[in-house]
Amino acid sequence: MNQKDLKNKVYQLLFDKVSKVNFKKDIQVLNDVYKPDSDSLLHDLIHVNYNTQDYKQRLIKVISKYTAEEELISLTIYQNCMNIIETTDQKVAFNHMDNLGKHILIVNQNIILYMIFID
């Protein structure tokens, strides 16, 4: 399995399109078949503790090592949205909203710069 397909599986789990149980089974089967190097996405995914409450944040941290900057911005925006949804502390929620705003600003600046250089 190539890295792109593996990352897509991670995204499916992050966006609740596949169950954690099925994801863990798939990753274990892939691990048994491919015997990945210690410096690989599959190896790192095997070593995530999926039984913790913050496993999605851990997944994002793992996948960040194997992801382009544009994807990282999207993941960071997603992570901040998840943090806002999951928190019950108003101050913490506002902090995540501030972080979210900063990343949206970066995305908008990149789009504007792209449009300037295209013309």
C-alpha positions as a Python dict, from the first residue, in 0.01 Angstrom:
ca = {
    (1, 'M'): (0, 0, 0),
    (2, 'N'): (139, 338, -90),
    (3, 'Q'): (166, 628, 151),
    (4, 'K'): (-115, 825, -16),
    (5, 'D'): (-363, 540, 36),
    (6, 'L'): (-248, 498, 393),
    (7, 'K'): (-295, 869, 463),
    (8, 'N'): (-644, 847, 314),
    (9, 'K'): (-724, 572, 564),
    (10, 'V'): (-605, 801, 843),
    (11, 'Y'): (-823, 1085, 713),
    (12, 'Q'): (-1122, 849, 707),
    (13, 'L'): (-1065, 772, 1074),
    (14, 'L'): (-1012, 1139, 1160),
    (15, 'F'): (-1338, 1232, 987),
    (16, 'D'): (-1528, 937, 1141),
    (17, 'K'): (-1585, 765, 806),
    (18, 'V'): (-1443, 440, 939),
    (19, 'S'): (-1456, 294, 1289),
    (20, 'K'): (-1152, 288, 1511),
    (21, 'V'): (-1181, -92, 1542),
    (22, 'N'): (-1179, -144, 1165),
    (23, 'F'): (-894, 102, 1119),
    (24, 'K'): (-682, -80, 1379),
    (25, 'K'): (-755, -414, 1211),
    (26, 'D'): (-658, -276, 868),
    (27, 'I'): (-336, -124, 1003),
    (28, 'Q'): (-244, -448, 1178),
    (29, 'V'): (-304, -653, 862),
    (30, 'L'): (-91, -409, 661),
    (31, 'N'): (180, -429, 925),
    (32, 'D'): (178, -810, 909),
    (33, 'V'): (195, -809, 529),
    (34, 'Y'): (448, -531, 466),
    (35, 'K'): (671, -545, 777),
    (36, 'P'): (744, -171, 759),
    (37, 'D'): (1072, 0, 839),
    (38, 'S'): (1091, 176, 1171),
    (39, 'D'): (1094, 511, 990),
    (40, 'S'): (763, 481, 804),
    (41, 'L'): (408, 604, 836),
    (42, 'L'): (273, 252, 881),
    (43, 'H'): (519, 180, 1161),
    (44, 'D'): (427, 504, 1335),
    (45, 'L'): (54, 431, 1300),
    (46, 'I'): (96, 90, 1461),
    (47, 'H'): (249, 256, 1768),
    (48, 'V'): (-34, 504, 1830),
    (49, 'N'): (-240, 423, 2137),
    (50, 'Y'): (-595, 428, 1998),
    (51, 'N'): (-746, 369, 2342),
    (52, 'T'): (-673, 721, 2464),
    (53, 'Q'): (-917, 1008, 2439),
    (54, 'D'): (-669, 1217, 2241),
    (55, 'Y'): (-583, 951, 1981),
    (56, 'K'): (-695, 1179, 1695),
    (57, 'Q'): (-449, 1447, 1801),
    (58, 'R'): (-180, 1179, 1818),
    (59, 'L'): (-274, 1065, 1467),
    (60, 'I'): (-246, 1420, 1339),
    (61, 'K'): (98, 1450, 1497),
    (62, 'V'): (209, 1125, 1332),
    (63, 'I'): (72, 1208, 989),
    (64, 'S'): (224, 1556, 1005),
    (65, 'K'): (569, 1403, 959),
    (66, 'Y'): (463, 1267, 619),
    (67, 'T'): (254, 1556, 490),
    (68, 'A'): (307, 1864, 270),
    (69, 'E'): (263, 2212, 416),
    (70, 'E'): (-76, 2267, 251),
    (71, 'E'): (-212, 1947, 400),
    (72, 'L'): (-68, 2040, 738),
    (73, 'I'): (-259, 2368, 735),
    (74, 'S'): (-580, 2176, 662),
    (75, 'L'): (-505, 1930, 941),
    (76, 'T'): (-430, 2212, 1183),
    (77, 'I'): (-758, 2382, 1095),
    (78, 'Y'): (-938, 2050, 1146),
    (79, 'Q'): (-759, 1991, 1478),
    (80, 'N'): (-857, 2336, 1607),
    (81, 'C'): (-1219, 2277, 1504),
    (82, 'M'): (-1217, 1943, 1688),
    (83, 'N'): (-1066, 2107, 1995),
    (84, 'I'): (-1339, 2373, 1992),
    (85, 'I'): (-1610, 2107, 1965),
    (86, 'E'): (-1462, 1886, 2237),
    (87, 'T'): (-1383, 2148, 2501),
    (88, 'T'): (-1617, 2258, 2776),
    (89, 'D'): (-1390, 2542, 2890),
    (90, 'Q'): (-1487, 2872, 2725),
    (91, 'K'): (-1137, 3021, 2760),
    (92, 'V'): (-981, 2716, 2594),
    (93, 'A'): (-1240, 2732, 2315),
    (94, 'F'): (-1157, 3098, 2248),
    (95, 'N'): (-787, 3010, 2234),
    (96, 'H'): (-857, 2744, 1970),
    (97, 'M'): (-1076, 2989, 1777),
    (98, 'D'): (-787, 3236, 1777),
    (99, 'N'): (-553, 2965, 1643),
    (100, 'L'): (-813, 2874, 1383),
    (101, 'G'): (-838, 3235, 1271),
    (102, 'K'): (-460, 3257, 1229),
    (103, 'H'): (-453, 2951, 1003),
    (104, 'I'): (-746, 3072, 796),
    (105, 'L'): (-559, 3400, 750),
    (106, 'I'): (-253, 3206, 627),
    (107, 'V'): (-469, 3016, 380),
    (108, 'N'): (-629, 3339, 252),
    (109, 'Q'): (-287, 3506, 216),
    (110, 'N'): (-157, 3207, 19),
    (111, 'I'): (-461, 3216, -212),
    (112, 'I'): (-417, 3590, -270),
    (113, 'L'): (-44, 3549, -339),
    (114, 'Y'): (-118, 3263, -575),
    (115, 'M'): (-375, 3474, -762),
    (116, 'I'): (-129, 3767, -789),
    (117, 'F'): (145, 3549, -935),
    (118, 'I'): (-91, 3371, -1177),
    (119, 'D'): (-195, 3699, -1344),
}
